[in-house]
Amino acid sequence: MRRFLAFTLLFPLLFHGACSDTEEGTNQPEQDAGATPSWVSTECHDCYATRCESELDDCIGDPTCAAASECLDACAPTSNDHPDPACVAMCFSNVSSTDVQDCLLEAQSVCVPCGGETDAGACEPELLCQECGASSDTDSCHKCQAERCCDSDQACRDDQGCLDYFNCFQQCAGNYSECVAECDAAAGAENFIKFQTKVTCILSLCPAECGEPPSACLSCLKDHCSAEDVACQTDDQCARLSVCTAACGTNSTPCLDACLADPMAGAEKYLAFGDCEQIHCNTECTTSAD
């Protein structure tokens, strides 16, 4: 279970890193209305990006493929919101792997926004499947948040309690557990889970953009345990249980046992995440912590 801490301890890095600007209750900047339309701004692209996330993650590791993927995003949309076929062919002309193109064709056949018949295999959990437009923000963390976590971000901006809690956390100099205690008192404990929901999306989808170095453990957890993680981190009692365990450090079994012995709710979801980690990511997370 100690490997669960690798995820919860990401919080301080993000809040004292690229996403450190104080939040205000305003909308994200919109695209220039006169800009040339590109496929990346369509709902068809959103469905493609969701269905092909694994293929795109692999593609990023190859500079030639990564450049082709960026080129694809910039292609003009056709009347049915597919990327222009000639543009696609040009973009991938020097890429040996066909994984991204094959997944694109599959997405076009099944994604409803692309004219497909079903959204079979649609993205889950819902928090990590937000449909956002392109952002022109030059800050990589803010850009990723605007393009992948727009709904949860705006929900927090529109809620004064959530906004107060977020800004309190931004200014807190303590560790994760200390800042939760401080902001519970300063901004209201009832706003903790609103804040947690906003941040869970960022931690799940934008860690690299927001300053967290690549990790085999976190990558594995994202691929295999996202549903269990989101279920816990957006549940007040389970998320607070993670606050308790985060304060224990990585090698304090008595402390972890004491957290789990507390008769508060949330242990079932917390343990479900731990079980998923042990089953799918034990090697990656044990190696990452050594």
Backbone as CSV, one residue per row, in Angstrom:
resi,resn,N_x,N_y,N_z,CA_x,CA_y,CA_z,C_x,C_y,C_z
1,MET,0.815,-1.219,0.000,0.000,0.000,0.000,0.849,1.271,0.000
2,ARG,2.120,1.159,0.437,2.917,2.385,0.551,3.097,3.061,-0.802
3,ARG,2.995,2.292,-1.923,3.198,2.873,-3.241,2.109,3.886,-3.583
4,PHE,0.993,3.861,-2.863,-0.074,4.838,-3.054,0.435,6.254,-2.806
5,LEU,1.455,6.360,-1.952,1.985,7.679,-1.606,2.646,8.362,-2.786
6,ALA,3.159,7.596,-3.732,3.818,8.214,-4.879,2.894,9.147,-5.616
7,PHE,1.615,8.841,-5.618,0.656,9.685,-6.319,0.240,10.877,-5.474
8,THR,-0.083,10.647,-4.201,-0.553,11.744,-3.365,0.541,12.769,-3.099
9,LEU,1.800,12.361,-3.075,2.882,13.292,-2.792,3.252,14.155,-3.991
10,LEU,2.567,13.992,-5.106,2.786,14.863,-6.263,2.301,16.284,-5.987
11,PHE,1.369,16.455,-5.045,0.743,17.754,-4.825,1.727,18.888,-4.596
12,PRO,2.693,18.762,-3.688,3.572,19.912,-3.441,4.347,20.330,-4.671
13,LEU,4.788,19.376,-5.482,5.549,19.711,-6.683,4.736,20.568,-7.632
14,LEU,3.467,20.226,-7.785,2.632,20.957,-8.726,2.290,22.346,-8.217
15,PHE,2.017,22.465,-6.940,1.570,23.747,-6.436,2.695,24.745,-6.242
16,HIS,3.921,24.260,-6.186,5.045,25.186,-6.087,5.825,25.204,-7.384
17,GLY,5.201,24.720,-8.474,5.849,24.653,-9.772,5.184,25.550,-10.776
18,ALA,4.974,25.017,-11.972,4.525,25.834,-13.104,3.145,26.412,-12.913
19,CYS,2.284,25.741,-12.136,0.906,26.220,-11.973,0.760,27.003,-10.686
20,SER,1.587,27.997,-10.492,1.607,28.688,-9.205,0.897,30.027,-9.215
21,ASP,0.332,30.424,-10.334,-0.354,31.700,-10.365,-1.632,31.639,-9.552
22,THR,-1.966,32.722,-8.846,-3.203,32.773,-8.086,-4.388,32.734,-9.030
23,GLU,-5.373,31.867,-8.690,-6.547,31.703,-9.536,-7.532,32.846,-9.329
24,GLU,-8.211,33.223,-10.385,-9.294,34.176,-10.305,-10.501,33.576,-10.985
25,GLY,-11.665,34.034,-10.625,-12.896,33.473,-11.164,-13.198,33.993,-12.547
26,THR,-12.305,33.736,-13.489,-12.502,34.186,-14.864,-12.371,33.025,-15.805
27,ASN,-12.921,33.149,-16.991,-12.835,32.100,-17.992,-11.444,32.045,-18.589
28,GLN,-11.099,30.872,-19.174,-9.843,30.738,-19.882,-9.892,31.603,-21.141
29,PRO,-8.743,32.084,-21.645,-8.747,32.875,-22.876,-9.247,32.047,-24.038
30,GLU,-10.005,32.673,-24.926,-10.560,31.978,-26.071,-9.630,32.125,-27.267
31,GLN,-9.817,31.200,-28.229,-9.029,31.280,-29.441,-9.394,32.532,-30.229
32,ASP,-8.446,33.019,-30.985,-8.699,34.130,-31.880,-9.762,33.729,-32.888
33,ALA,-10.844,34.494,-32.933,-11.970,34.144,-33.803,-11.564,34.117,-35.265
34,GLY,-10.504,34.830,-35.621,-10.089,34.874,-37.014,-9.063,33.811,-37.376
35,ALA,-8.695,32.952,-36.406,-7.688,31.941,-36.673,-8.222,30.885,-37.639
36,THR,-7.311,30.331,-38.448,-7.693,29.262,-39.374,-8.119,28.038,-38.578
37,PRO,-9.319,27.462,-38.875,-9.768,26.307,-38.100,-8.830,25.123,-38.295
38,SER,-8.640,24.355,-37.257,-7.833,23.151,-37.346,-8.590,21.998,-36.717
39,TRP,-8.200,20.787,-37.095,-8.937,19.606,-36.636,-8.883,19.459,-35.123
40,VAL,-7.823,19.969,-34.482,-7.668,19.800,-33.044,-8.818,20.430,-32.252
41,SER,-9.524,21.373,-32.849,-10.615,22.064,-32.144,-11.957,21.364,-32.292
42,THR,-12.010,20.223,-32.961,-13.280,19.528,-33.199,-13.548,18.470,-32.135
43,GLU,-14.830,18.113,-31.966,-15.208,17.040,-31.045,-14.702,15.692,-31.548
44,CYS,-14.598,15.555,-32.862,-14.046,14.322,-33.424,-12.615,14.117,-32.934
45,HIS,-11.822,15.187,-32.927,-10.454,15.079,-32.419,-10.443,14.709,-30.950
46,ASP,-11.369,15.276,-30.172,-11.416,14.959,-28.741,-11.630,13.468,-28.520
47,CYS,-12.548,12.890,-29.297,-12.822,11.456,-29.159,-11.605,10.641,-29.602
48,TYR,-10.987,11.038,-30.691,-9.763,10.378,-31.172,-8.675,10.417,-30.101
49,ALA,-8.459,11.584,-29.486,-7.410,11.736,-28.480,-7.677,10.846,-27.273
50,THR,-8.953,10.673,-26.933,-9.322,9.821,-25.813,-9.090,8.348,-26.139
51,ARG,-9.584,7.926,-27.285,-9.475,6.522,-27.666,-8.030,6.116,-27.952
52,CYS,-7.221,7.033,-28.431,-5.865,6.716,-28.893,-4.805,7.221,-27.920
53,GLU,-5.167,7.429,-26.667,-4.232,8.012,-25.705,-2.958,7.170,-25.583
54,SER,-3.087,5.845,-25.521,-1.913,4.987,-25.372,-0.992,5.095,-26.586
55,GLU,-1.590,5.049,-27.785,-0.790,5.160,-29.005,-0.092,6.520,-29.090
56,LEU,-0.792,7.575,-28.667,-0.211,8.915,-28.712,0.911,9.073,-27.686
57,ASP,0.745,8.439,-26.511,1.807,8.484,-25.506,3.078,7.828,-26.041
58,ASP,2.910,6.688,-26.734,4.072,6.013,-27.325,4.687,6.867,-28.437
59,CYS,3.834,7.541,-29.192,4.282,8.361,-30.314,5.159,9.519,-29.838
60,ILE,4.828,10.082,-28.690,5.576,11.231,-28.168,7.047,10.891,-27.960
61,GLY,7.336,9.610,-27.674,8.715,9.193,-27.445,9.568,9.154,-28.698
62,ASP,8.943,9.253,-29.859,9.657,9.255,-31.137,9.527,10.654,-31.741
63,PRO,10.615,11.412,-31.836,10.516,12.803,-32.331,9.836,12.915,-33.689
64,THR,10.079,11.958,-34.588,9.457,12.015,-35.911,7.954,11.827,-35.805
65,CYS,7.532,10.859,-34.982,6.106,10.603,-34.790,5.448,11.767,-34.049
66,ALA,6.145,12.308,-33.047,5.590,13.434,-32.288,5.345,14.630,-33.205
67,ALA,6.282,14.886,-34.113,6.108,15.989,-35.059,4.941,15.709,-35.998
68,ALA,4.785,14.458,-36.401,3.672,14.084,-37.273,2.339,14.258,-36.560
69,SER,2.308,13.937,-35.266,1.077,14.094,-34.493,0.688,15.562,-34.373
70,GLU,1.669,16.425,-34.156,1.394,17.863,-34.101,0.894,18.367,-35.455
71,CYS,1.480,17.845,-36.509,1.062,18.198,-37.864,-0.387,17.778,-38.094
72,LEU,-0.733,16.565,-37.631,-2.103,16.058,-37.761,-3.094,16.970,-37.059
73,ASP,-2.752,17.403,-35.852,-3.648,18.287,-35.093,-3.939,19.575,-35.858
74,ALA,-2.979,20.034,-36.643,-3.128,21.295,-37.363,-3.842,21.138,-38.705
75,CYS,-4.124,19.904,-39.123,-4.813,19.691,-40.397,-6.190,20.349,-40.378
76,ALA,-6.641,20.765,-41.514,-7.984,21.347,-41.623,-9.026,20.234,-41.530
77,PRO,-10.166,20.515,-40.882,-11.226,19.501,-40.806,-12.039,19.458,-42.095
78,THR,-12.506,18.264,-42.441,-13.407,18.110,-43.582,-14.830,18.402,-43.121
79,SER,-15.804,18.249,-44.023,-17.196,18.549,-43.688,-17.745,17.629,-42.596
80,ASN,-17.178,16.427,-42.434,-17.629,15.528,-41.377,-16.671,15.522,-40.188
81,ASP,-15.841,16.561,-40.111,-14.912,16.775,-38.997,-13.789,15.751,-38.930
82,HIS,-13.526,15.034,-40.023,-12.315,14.220,-40.111,-11.160,15.139,-40.496
83,PRO,-9.912,14.757,-40.160,-8.778,15.545,-40.662,-8.649,15.323,-42.168
84,ASP,-8.233,16.332,-42.876,-8.084,16.222,-44.315,-7.154,15.057,-44.665
85,PRO,-7.624,14.075,-45.454,-6.817,12.877,-45.734,-5.466,13.179,-46.355
86,ALA,-5.410,14.135,-47.275,-4.133,14.478,-47.903,-3.153,15.029,-46.874
87,CYS,-3.685,15.805,-45.932,-2.848,16.360,-44.873,-2.322,15.246,-43.973
88,VAL,-3.193,14.287,-43.631,-2.785,13.161,-42.790,-1.656,12.381,-43.459
89,ALA,-1.833,12.081,-44.742,-0.821,11.321,-45.474,0.508,12.065,-45.505
90,MET,0.449,13.371,-45.699,1.665,14.170,-45.722,2.342,14.162,-44.347
91,CYS,1.556,14.305,-43.298,2.111,14.376,-41.944,2.868,13.101,-41.571
92,PHE,2.323,11.956,-41.938,2.886,10.681,-41.506,3.738,10.010,-42.585
93,SER,4.122,10.742,-43.612,4.866,10.154,-44.724,6.226,9.598,-44.306
94,ASN,6.811,10.132,-43.237,8.129,9.674,-42.802,8.096,8.863,-41.516
95,VAL,6.887,8.462,-41.073,6.741,7.702,-39.832,6.586,6.223,-40.167
96,SER,7.451,5.393,-39.610,7.421,3.964,-39.940,6.251,3.238,-39.294
97,SER,5.921,3.582,-38.056,4.815,2.922,-37.375,3.474,3.464,-37.872
98,THR,2.510,2.569,-37.994,1.157,2.978,-38.420,0.171,2.980,-37.253
99,ASP,0.676,2.852,-36.024,-0.224,2.706,-34.865,-1.179,3.885,-34.730
100,VAL,-0.658,5.111,-34.836,-1.510,6.289,-34.667,-2.521,6.381,-35.802
101,GLN,-2.087,6.153,-37.023,-3.003,6.220,-38.161,-4.072,5.142,-38.076
102,ASP,-3.690,3.937,-37.652,-4.663,2.855,-37.505,-5.703,3.204,-36.445
103,CYS,-5.233,3.786,-35.348,-6.167,4.159,-34.282,-7.058,5.310,-34.732
104,LEU,-6.504,6.235,-35.529,-7.303,7.326,-36.078,-8.440,6.782,-36.931
105,LEU,-8.150,5.819,-37.786,-9.190,5.232,-38.641,-10.263,4.535,-37.797
106,GLU,-9.833,3.863,-36.740,-10.798,3.203,-35.848,-11.683,4.238,-35.166
107,ALA,-11.054,5.322,-34.683,-11.826,6.365,-34.007,-12.856,6.982,-34.951
108,GLN,-12.469,7.205,-36.185,-13.399,7.793,-37.148,-14.583,6.869,-37.416
109,SER,-14.394,5.563,-37.244,-15.470,4.611,-37.526,-16.415,4.406,-36.352
110,VAL,-15.958,4.720,-35.133,-16.803,4.450,-33.963,-17.205,5.704,-33.193
111,CYS,-16.448,6.786,-33.309,-16.771,7.990,-32.533,-17.963,8.724,-33.153
112,VAL,-18.974,8.958,-32.363,-20.164,9.652,-32.848,-19.835,11.026,-33.430
113,PRO,-18.981,11.859,-32.785,-18.672,13.164,-33.380,-17.961,13.072,-34.725
114,CYS,-17.382,11.904,-35.025,-16.706,11.711,-36.306,-17.634,11.072,-37.340
115,GLY,-18.907,10.869,-36.971,-19.844,10.222,-37.871,-19.922,8.729,-37.672
116,GLY,-19.241,8.218,-36.632,-19.301,6.790,-36.332,-20.628,6.397,-35.713
117,GLU,-20.840,5.101,-35.594,-22.131,4.603,-35.118,-22.222,4.566,-33.603
118,THR,-21.101,4.341,-32.929,-21.116,4.244,-31.468,-19.865,4.887,-30.918
119,ASP,-19.858,5.074,-29.602,-18.654,5.484,-28.912,-18.148,4.326,-28.073
120,ALA,-18.194,3.131,-28.647,-17.745,1.939,-27.930,-16.322,2.149,-27.441
121,GLY,-16.085,1.771,-26.213,-14.761,1.956,-25.640,-14.488,3.395,-25.257
122,ALA,-15.557,4.182,-25.033,-15.387,5.586,-24.687,-14.600,5.730,-23.396
123,CYS,-14.031,6.889,-23.226,-13.152,7.157,-22.102,-13.883,7.100,-20.762
124,GLU,-13.225,6.549,-19.787,-13.659,6.561,-18.403,-12.397,6.669,-17.547
125,PRO,-12.501,7.265,-16.341,-13.651,7.893,-15.707,-13.972,9.265,-16.317
126,GLU,-15.163,9.736,-16.056,-15.655,10.956,-16.692,-14.771,12.163,-16.418
127,LEU,-14.209,12.255,-15.216,-13.372,13.412,-14.879,-12.195,13.551,-15.836
128,LEU,-11.687,12.429,-16.336,-10.516,12.450,-17.203,-10.892,12.445,-18.675
129,CYS,-12.148,12.705,-18.982,-12.627,12.655,-20.369,-13.307,13.958,-20.765
130,GLN,-12.809,15.059,-20.280,-13.430,16.346,-20.556,-13.152,16.780,-21.990
131,GLU,-14.151,17.364,-22.610,-14.024,17.825,-23.990,-13.689,19.316,-23.990
132,CYS,-12.452,19.613,-24.312,-11.957,20.987,-24.256,-11.403,21.402,-25.611
133,GLY,-11.411,22.683,-25.862,-10.828,23.193,-27.094,-9.343,23.440,-26.943
134,ALA,-8.732,23.891,-28.015,-7.305,24.225,-27.999,-7.080,25.505,-27.204
135,SER,-5.927,25.589,-26.563,-5.564,26.780,-25.798,-4.312,27.411,-26.390
136,SER,-4.269,28.724,-26.395,-3.086,29.443,-26.888,-2.153,29.844,-25.752
137,ASP,-2.438,29.377,-24.530,-1.598,29.727,-23.382,-0.183,29.212,-23.607
138,THR,0.810,30.032,-23.326,2.198,29.643,-23.551,2.795,28.890,-22.364
139,ASP,2.120,28.898,-21.222,2.574,28.134,-20.068,2.115,26.685,-20.238
140,SER,3.034,25.725,-20.233,2.688,24.343,-20.535,1.693,23.754,-19.544
141,CYS,1.802,24.122,-18.275,0.885,23.604,-17.264,-0.515,24.172,-17.464
142,HIS,-0.601,25.480,-17.637,-1.901,26.114,-17.847,-2.535,25.648,-19.156
143,LYS,-1.719,25.454,-20.179,-2.230,25.001,-21.475,-2.825,23.601,-21.363
144,CYS,-2.113,22.701,-20.706,-2.615,21.334,-20.536,-3.902,21.338,-19.721
145,GLN,-3.926,22.137,-18.666,-5.125,22.226,-17.841,-6.311,22.730,-18.656
146,ALA,-6.077,23.745,-19.495,-7.159,24.309,-20.297,-7.651,23.330,-21.356
147,GLU,-6.742,22.493,-21.872,-7.098,21.593,-22.955,-7.595,20.233,-22.489
148,ARG,-7.323,19.879,-21.205,-7.700,18.542,-20.743,-8.553,18.553,-19.484
149,CYS,-8.561,19.654,-18.742,-9.297,19.716,-17.474,-10.180,20.961,-17.408
150,CYS,-10.701,21.381,-18.551,-11.400,22.669,-18.625,-12.656,22.715,-17.755
151,ASP,-13.443,21.628,-17.741,-14.704,21.653,-16.995,-14.465,21.696,-15.489
152,SER,-13.571,20.850,-14.993,-13.305,20.839,-13.550,-12.612,22.123,-13.117
153,ASP,-11.784,22.679,-13.988,-11.143,23.957,-13.685,-12.181,25.071,-13.579
154,GLN,-13.085,25.134,-14.560,-14.081,26.198,-14.558,-15.061,26.048,-13.402
155,ALA,-15.385,24.790,-13.048,-16.291,24.558,-11.917,-15.700,25.126,-10.633
156,CYS,-14.385,24.992,-10.475,-13.733,25.541,-9.285,-13.670,27.070,-9.358
157,ARG,-13.384,27.605,-10.534,-13.339,29.060,-10.690,-14.694,29.699,-10.396
158,ASP,-15.757,28.971,-10.699,-17.108,29.510,-10.500,-17.618,29.330,-9.078
159,ASP,-16.860,28.622,-8.236,-17.262,28.355,-6.852,-16.286,29.065,-5.922
160,GLN,-16.750,30.069,-5.197,-15.853,30.888,-4.382,-15.140,30.063,-3.321
161,GLY,-15.847,29.089,-2.748,-15.215,28.253,-1.731,-14.060,27.449,-2.291
162,CYS,-14.268,26.863,-3.465,-13.206,26.100,-4.117,-12.039,27.017,-4.476
163,LEU,-12.366,28.185,-4.972,-11.340,29.151,-5.349,-10.511,29.561,-4.134
164,ASP,-11.175,29.799,-3.012,-10.467,30.171,-1.791,-9.543,29.044,-1.336
165,TYR,-10.031,27.822,-1.427,-9.231,26.676,-0.986,-8.006,26.509,-1.894
166,PHE,-8.222,26.636,-3.190,-7.112,26.498,-4.138,-6.052,27.561,-3.885
167,ASN,-6.472,28.811,-3.736,-5.520,29.899,-3.517,-4.803,29.748,-2.185
168,CYS,-5.506,29.223,-1.177,-4.862,28.947,0.112,-3.758,27.914,-0.077
169,PHE,-4.055,26.879,-0.840,-3.063,25.816,-1.057,-1.863,26.343,-1.837
170,GLN,-2.123,27.228,-2.783,-1.030,27.823,-3.553,-0.049,28.572,-2.657
171,GLN,-0.563,29.205,-1.631,0.257,30.045,-0.754,0.844,29.283,0.432
172,CYS,0.414,28.042,0.621,0.858,27.265,1.776,2.288,26.781,1.575
173,ALA,3.114,26.903,2.601,4.523,26.508,2.509,4.776,25.120,3.090
174,GLY,3.741,24.490,3.647,3.931,23.189,4.281,3.836,22.038,3.309
175,ASN,3.815,20.808,3.858,3.633,19.639,3.018,2.147,19.425,2.739
176,TYR,1.860,18.397,2.001,0.476,18.130,1.578,-0.494,18.087,2.763
177,SER,-0.164,17.267,3.761,-1.063,17.104,4.911,-1.197,18.401,5.711
178,GLU,-0.093,19.104,5.887,-0.128,20.364,6.631,-0.974,21.399,5.897
179,CYS,-0.863,21.428,4.582,-1.620,22.416,3.815,-3.115,22.103,3.819
180,VAL,-3.470,20.833,3.808,-4.886,20.477,3.901,-5.454,20.958,5.227
181,ALA,-4.725,20.727,6.325,-5.193,21.174,7.636,-5.315,22.700,7.674
182,GLU,-4.304,23.377,7.121,-4.313,24.844,7.125,-5.482,25.389,6.316
183,CYS,-5.728,24.804,5.145,-6.772,25.333,4.263,-8.168,24.889,4.679
184,ASP,-8.273,23.753,5.363,-9.556,23.380,5.969,-9.996,24.479,6.930
185,ALA,-9.039,24.958,7.728,-9.349,25.991,8.719,-9.574,27.351,8.066
186,ALA,-8.785,27.672,7.044,-8.852,29.003,6.445,-9.970,29.159,5.428
187,ALA,-10.255,28.095,4.664,-11.212,28.212,3.562,-12.448,27.332,3.726
188,GLY,-12.481,26.507,4.768,-13.643,25.661,5.004,-13.412,24.229,4.554
189,ALA,-13.533,23.280,5.497,-13.284,21.871,5.182,-14.243,21.344,4.120
190,GLU,-15.420,21.957,4.019,-16.397,21.499,3.026,-15.938,21.766,1.599
191,ASN,-14.931,22.619,1.437,-14.443,22.940,0.097,-13.267,22.067,-0.335
192,PHE,-12.798,21.217,0.573,-11.662,20.351,0.262,-11.932,19.471,-0.952
193,ILE,-13.086,18.821,-1.003,-13.334,17.867,-2.085,-13.560,18.572,-3.422
194,LYS,-14.045,19.811,-3.399,-14.176,20.576,-4.641,-12.790,20.846,-5.222
195,PHE,-11.901,21.297,-4.344,-10.507,21.535,-4.728,-9.846,20.245,-5.200
196,GLN,-10.101,19.161,-4.459,-9.469,17.882,-4.774,-9.878,17.381,-6.155
197,THR,-11.130,17.611,-6.519,-11.615,17.174,-7.826,-10.895,17.931,-8.936
198,LYS,-10.752,19.227,-8.770,-10.029,20.035,-9.751,-8.597,19.541,-9.925
199,VAL,-7.933,19.310,-8.814,-6.518,18.981,-8.852,-6.276,17.538,-9.312
200,THR,-7.217,16.641,-9.021,-7.053,15.250,-9.452,-6.923,15.158,-10.964
201,CYS,-7.691,15.956,-11.683,-7.577,15.959,-13.134,-6.191,16.426,-13.560
202,ILE,-5.691,17.488,-12.956,-4.376,18.014,-13.311,-3.283,16.996,-13.002
203,LEU,-3.341,16.397,-11.822,-2.341,15.414,-11.426,-2.357,14.199,-12.342
204,SER,-3.553,13.832,-12.814,-3.697,12.638,-13.643,-3.255,12.878,-15.084
205,LEU,-3.582,14.051,-15.642,-3.394,14.271,-17.070,-2.249,15.221,-17.426
206,CYS,-1.773,15.993,-16.463,-0.759,16.999,-16.791,0.462,16.973,-15.871
207,PRO,0.890,15.839,-15.358,2.030,15.873,-14.425,3.312,16.388,-15.062
208,ALA,3.634,15.906,-16.263,4.875,16.343,-16.907,4.836,17.824,-17.240
209,GLU,3.694,18.280,-17.752,3.549,19.688,-18.115,3.641,20.599,-16.895
210,CYS,3.289,20.073,-15.745,3.290,20.878,-14.525,4.505,20.609,-13.641
211,GLY,5.550,19.978,-14.203,6.819,19.923,-13.501,7.211,18.613,-12.877
212,GLU,6.415,17.553,-13.034,6.778,16.268,-12.443,7.591,15.449,-13.435
213,PRO,8.814,14.998,-13.070,9.629,14.181,-13.979,8.915,12.868,-14.316
214,PRO,9.218,12.281,-15.467,8.596,11.005,-15.849,8.839,9.938,-14.793
215,SER,7.843,9.099,-14.562,7.938,8.047,-13.560,7.249,6.801,-14.086
216,ALA,7.954,5.684,-14.056,7.358,4.417,-14.491,6.169,4.060,-13.615
217,CYS,6.266,4.389,-12.331,5.169,4.088,-11.405,3.923,4.883,-11.766
218,LEU,4.062,6.193,-11.896,2.897,7.031,-12.183,2.316,6.727,-13.561
219,SER,3.177,6.412,-14.522,2.704,6.050,-15.854,1.875,4.770,-15.800
220,CYS,2.342,3.804,-15.033,1.605,2.541,-14.891,0.278,2.760,-14.183
221,LEU,0.289,3.566,-13.124,-0.951,3.844,-12.393,-1.963,4.540,-13.288
222,LYS,-1.487,5.442,-14.136,-2.382,6.138,-15.053,-3.008,5.171,-16.044
223,ASP,-2.192,4.230,-16.540,-2.675,3.288,-17.547,-3.633,2.254,-16.974
224,HIS,-3.409,1.848,-15.710,-4.137,0.702,-15.176,-5.079,1.010,-14.017
225,CYS,-4.865,2.120,-13.321,-5.612,2.342,-12.077,-6.282,3.718,-12.013
226,SER,-6.511,4.352,-13.156,-7.107,5.692,-13.141,-8.494,5.698,-12.526
227,ALA,-9.304,4.698,-12.859,-10.680,4.672,-12.340,-10.680,4.565,-10.827
228,GLU,-9.826,3.684,-10.283,-9.762,3.511,-8.834,-9.214,4.761,-8.157
229,ASP,-8.238,5.384,-8.776,-7.653,6.590,-8.202,-8.666,7.732,-8.156
230,VAL,-9.339,7.971,-9.278,-10.318,9.057,-9.329,-11.463,8.792,-8.353
231,ALA,-11.892,7.533,-8.251,-12.975,7.197,-7.317,-12.597,7.568,-5.891
232,CYS,-11.318,7.372,-5.544,-10.868,7.713,-4.189,-10.644,9.204,-4.031
233,GLN,-9.921,9.801,-4.960,-9.518,11.193,-4.789,-10.670,12.185,-4.930
234,THR,-11.815,11.755,-5.442,-12.979,12.646,-5.526,-14.043,12.263,-4.506
235,ASP,-13.678,11.412,-3.565,-14.540,11.052,-2.435,-13.921,11.668,-1.184
236,ASP,-14.679,12.469,-0.464,-14.117,13.237,0.645,-13.401,12.356,1.656
237,GLN,-14.038,11.277,2.082,-13.447,10.449,3.127,-12.228,9.674,2.629
238,CYS,-12.305,9.153,1.408,-11.153,8.423,0.863,-9.977,9.376,0.626
239,ALA,-10.265,10.559,0.102,-9.197,11.531,-0.123,-8.553,11.950,1.193
240,ARG,-9.358,12.089,2.231,-8.798,12.448,3.538,-7.983,11.297,4.130
241,LEU,-8.359,10.078,3.813,-7.547,8.944,4.235,-6.178,9.004,3.560
242,SER,-6.143,9.433,2.301,-4.856,9.590,1.618,-4.037,10.715,2.246
243,VAL,-4.706,11.735,2.788,-3.999,12.799,3.516,-3.291,12.209,4.726
244,CYS,-3.994,11.332,5.428,-3.428,10.691,6.621,-2.212,9.860,6.248
245,THR,-2.329,9.043,5.196,-1.212,8.167,4.825,-0.052,8.955,4.231
246,ALA,-0.345,10.059,3.552,0.733,10.874,2.986,1.635,11.435,4.079
247,ALA,1.058,11.665,5.245,1.837,12.201,6.358,2.745,11.146,6.983
248,CYS,2.538,9.879,6.614,3.304,8.789,7.233,4.688,8.615,6.634
249,GLY,4.905,9.096,5.422,6.139,8.776,4.738,6.003,7.440,4.034
250,THR,7.110,6.924,3.494,7.037,5.724,2.661,7.357,4.429,3.394
251,ASN,7.866,4.500,4.620,8.281,3.271,5.308,7.767,3.206,6.747
252,SER,6.551,3.644,6.966,6.010,3.669,8.321,4.743,2.826,8.382
253,THR,4.915,1.525,8.503,3.763,0.623,8.552,2.845,0.912,9.735
254,PRO,3.369,1.152,10.958,2.468,1.461,12.079,1.594,2.693,11.813
255,CYS,2.188,3.711,11.179,1.425,4.920,10.867,0.318,4.617,9.873
256,LEU,0.650,3.862,8.821,-0.364,3.503,7.818,-1.464,2.675,8.442
257,ASP,-1.087,1.738,9.308,-2.089,0.903,9.980,-3.008,1.753,10.842
258,ALA,-2.438,2.768,11.483,-3.245,3.650,12.327,-4.239,4.442,11.486
259,CYS,-3.820,4.893,10.304,-4.737,5.611,9.414,-5.910,4.722,9.018
260,LEU,-5.601,3.486,8.666,-6.641,2.563,8.212,-7.509,2.068,9.358
261,ALA,-6.989,2.157,10.594,-7.763,1.717,11.752,-8.793,2.757,12.167
262,ASP,-8.635,3.996,11.721,-9.610,5.039,12.027,-10.955,4.632,11.432
263,PRO,-12.031,4.731,12.221,-13.328,4.251,11.741,-14.005,5.165,10.723
264,MET,-13.240,6.000,10.020,-13.829,6.868,9.020,-14.141,6.071,7.759
265,ALA,-15.067,6.580,6.971,-15.389,5.932,5.706,-14.257,6.184,4.718
266,GLY,-14.279,5.495,3.594,-13.297,5.726,2.551,-12.278,4.630,2.393
267,ALA,-12.157,3.739,3.385,-11.128,2.704,3.323,-11.343,1.756,2.155
268,GLU,-12.592,1.467,1.814,-12.857,0.525,0.726,-12.288,1.033,-0.598
269,LYS,-12.525,2.292,-0.912,-12.011,2.859,-2.161,-10.494,3.001,-2.104
270,TYR,-9.981,3.359,-0.952,-8.529,3.493,-0.792,-7.840,2.157,-1.027
271,LEU,-8.381,1.106,-0.427,-7.791,-0.220,-0.575,-7.957,-0.751,-1.997
272,ALA,-9.043,-0.358,-2.666,-9.251,-0.784,-4.060,-8.137,-0.225,-4.943
273,PHE,-7.756,1.035,-4.697,-6.635,1.616,-5.450,-5.346,0.874,-5.123
274,GLY,-5.127,0.593,-3.844,-3.930,-0.131,-3.440,-3.856,-1.511,-4.059
275,ASP,-4.994,-2.204,-4.122,-5.020,-3.523,-4.747,-4.670,-3.435,-6.225
276,CYS,-5.215,-2.417,-6.909,-4.919,-2.235,-8.324,-3.431,-1.995,-8.520
277,GLU,-2.865,-1.180,-7.664,-1.431,-0.900,-7.750,-0.612,-2.165,-7.576
278,GLN,-0.957,-2.955,-6.583,-0.206,-4.180,-6.320,-0.312,-5.172,-7.470
279,ILE,-1.487,-5.267,-8.073,-1.718,-6.226,-9.152,-1.006,-5.802,-10.432
280,HIS,-1.129,-4.512,-10.790,-0.662,-4.062,-12.101,0.683,-3.348,-12.088
281,CYS,1.035,-2.718,-10.969,2.187,-1.812,-10.996,3.181,-2.051,-9.863
282,ASN,3.153,-3.218,-9.267,4.016,-3.453,-8.112,5.488,-3.308,-8.470
283,THR,5.895,-3.870,-9.607,7.302,-3.795,-10.023,7.711,-2.355,-10.310
284,GLU,6.893,-1.638,-11.104,7.228,-0.258,-11.468,7.285,0.656,-10.250
285,CYS,6.337,0.482,-9.347,6.266,1.405,-8.195,7.297,1.047,-7.121
286,THR,7.630,-0.243,-6.985,8.681,-0.627,-6.032,10.025,-0.125,-6.515
287,THR,10.282,-0.272,-7.828,11.547,0.194,-8.403,11.669,1.707,-8.297
288,SER,10.543,2.429,-8.563,10.565,3.893,-8.525,10.867,4.421,-7.148
289,ALA,10.480,3.662,-6.105,10.649,4.157,-4.746,12.005,3.808,-4.157
290,ASP,12.716,2.882,-4.814,14.015,2.448,-4.257,15.116,3.463,-4.503
